[in-house]
């Protein structure tokens, strides 16, 4: 399946694939967004849902729980695609989210596919 990357769940002791089908975003005009979701966003399937939503978009990156109870999403891809991806997550998980903080930087292309981390 050329052009596609596996989505992985990264555990300290192992890497376990949980999603497949996300295309790797490596366009020249790519952006990187870091998004902090606050609210009741841990223990409700937020990371898994984000992973499943990522399968429908040409994005790469990672999502992980933070010690302060928030979830951090780091995503790269074309600006419009990244925005639609974030909007889709926000819409799907809106009942659990109380605030969303976003920052944008140039893409680093450090990701291959999309992964869920601790």
Secondary structure per residue as TSV (DSSP state, phi and psi in degrees):
chain	resnum	aa	ss	phi	psi
A	1	X	-	360.0	73.8
A	2	X	T	-63.4	140.8
A	3	X	T	88.6	-3.7
A	4	X	E	-117.0	151.2
A	5	X	E	-127.0	152.1
A	6	X	E	-77.0	147.0
A	7	X	E	-99.9	131.3
A	8	X	E	-119.2	145.8
A	9	X	E	-97.4	122.6
A	10	X	E	-101.7	116.6
A	11	X	E	-108.1	148.6
A	12	X	T	-51.1	-31.1
A	13	X	T	-102.1	-11.2
A	14	X	E	-160.8	166.0
A	15	X	E	-118.5	125.1
A	16	X	E	-122.4	120.7
A	17	X	E	-69.2	133.7
A	18	X	E	-124.3	-17.4
A	19	X	E	-139.6	154.0
A	20	X	E	-137.5	157.4
A	21	X	E	111.9	-9.9
A	22	X	E	-74.5	128.1
A	23	X	E	-77.5	147.6
A	24	X	-	-82.9	125.9
A	25	X	-	-92.0	114.6
A	26	X	-	-136.5	36.0
A	27	X	-	-73.5	153.9
A	28	X	T	-62.3	-35.8
A	29	X	T	-92.2	27.0
A	30	X	E	-71.3	151.4
A	31	X	E	-121.8	163.5
A	32	X	E	-123.4	129.5
A	33	X	E	-124.2	135.7
A	34	X	E	-106.5	126.8
A	35	X	E	-126.5	125.4
A	36	X	E	-104.7	118.8
A	37	X	E	-101.7	127.7
A	38	X	E	-116.8	159.4
A	39	X	E	129.8	-148.0
A	40	X	S	-94.8	72.6
A	41	X	-	-107.5	-2.7
A	42	X	S	-109.4	141.9
A	43	X	S	80.7	14.2
A	44	X	S	-123.4	12.3
A	45	X	S	82.0	19.7
A	46	X	H	-61.0	-49.0
A	47	X	H	-66.3	-42.6
A	48	X	H	-63.6	-43.2
A	49	X	H	-62.7	-41.6
A	50	X	H	-60.1	-42.1
A	51	X	H	-60.8	-45.0
A	52	X	H	-65.3	-40.5
A	53	X	H	-64.2	-37.4
A	54	X	H	-58.8	-26.5
A	55	X	T	-62.3	-22.7
A	56	X	T	-92.6	-0.6
A	57	X	S	-128.4	153.5
A	58	X	S	-88.5	74.4
A	59	X	-	-135.4	162.3
A	60	X	E	-136.8	158.2
A	61	X	E	153.6	-154.3
A	62	X	E	-151.6	158.0
A	63	X	E	-135.7	138.2
A	64	X	E	-152.5	155.9
A	65	X	E	-78.4	145.7
A	66	X	-	-109.2	155.1
A	67	X	T	-62.4	-25.0
A	68	X	T	-84.9	5.9
A	69	X	S	96.1	-7.8
A	70	X	-	-86.4	171.2
A	71	X	E	-118.1	134.4
A	72	X	E	-106.9	126.0
A	73	X	E	-110.9	126.5
A	74	X	E	-117.4	119.6
A	75	X	E	-136.8	142.5
A	76	X	E	-128.3	149.0
A	77	X	E	161.7	-172.0
A	78	X	E	-65.9	144.8
A	79	X	H	-48.8	-51.7
A	80	X	H	-64.4	-39.2
A	81	X	H	-65.9	-43.1
A	82	X	H	-62.3	-44.9
A	83	X	H	-62.1	-42.4
A	84	X	H	-64.7	-38.3
A	85	X	H	-62.1	-49.6
A	86	X	H	-62.2	-42.8
A	87	X	H	-60.9	-39.0
A	88	X	H	-64.6	-43.0
A	89	X	H	-62.7	-48.5
A	90	X	H	-60.4	-41.8
A	91	X	H	-66.5	-46.4
A	92	X	H	-65.8	-37.1
A	93	X	T	-106.1	16.9
A	94	X	T	-56.4	-31.1
A	95	X	T	-69.0	-16.3
A	96	X	T	-103.4	-13.6
A	97	X	E	-97.4	131.0
A	98	X	E	-106.8	-25.9
A	99	X	E	-155.1	154.2
A	100	X	E	-133.2	124.9
A	101	X	E	-116.4	130.0
A	102	X	E	-124.2	143.0
A	103	X	E	-130.2	151.9
A	104	X	E	-126.1	137.5
A	105	X	E	-137.9	170.7
A	106	X	E	-65.5	147.6
A	107	X	-	-65.6	144.3
A	108	X	-	-101.7	-16.7
A	109	X	-	59.5	30.8
A	110	X	-	-80.4	-13.8
A	111	X	-	-101.7	146.8
A	112	X	S	-123.4	105.1
A	113	X	S	80.8	-159.6
A	114	X	E	-127.8	137.3
A	115	X	E	-131.9	154.3
A	116	X	E	-106.3	128.3
A	117	X	E	-119.0	160.2
A	118	X	-	-33.8	360.0
